[in-house]
Amino acid sequence: MRPSYVNLIMLCGLLMLNIIFTQNMVHQFFYQNYGWVLIFCFLNLLLFPIGIYIYKHDQKGMG
């Protein structure tokens, strides 16, 4: 039982976006642009349920 390659690539893309948003959030915090910090934080929080949905969808398809 292997995971679907499409779902695996989507999860890797979400992880890459999560890393990019976190890096930008820390960078903007350093320069005290707190509005952008909140935007990147919201985007990070938005990606988490999407990743869980893709994972659960992949697990349901395997079983």
Buried (B, 14 or more C-beta within 10 A) or exposed (E): EEEEEEBEEBBEEBEEBBEEBBEBBEEBBEEEEEEBBEBBBEBBEEBEEEBEEBBEEBEEEEE
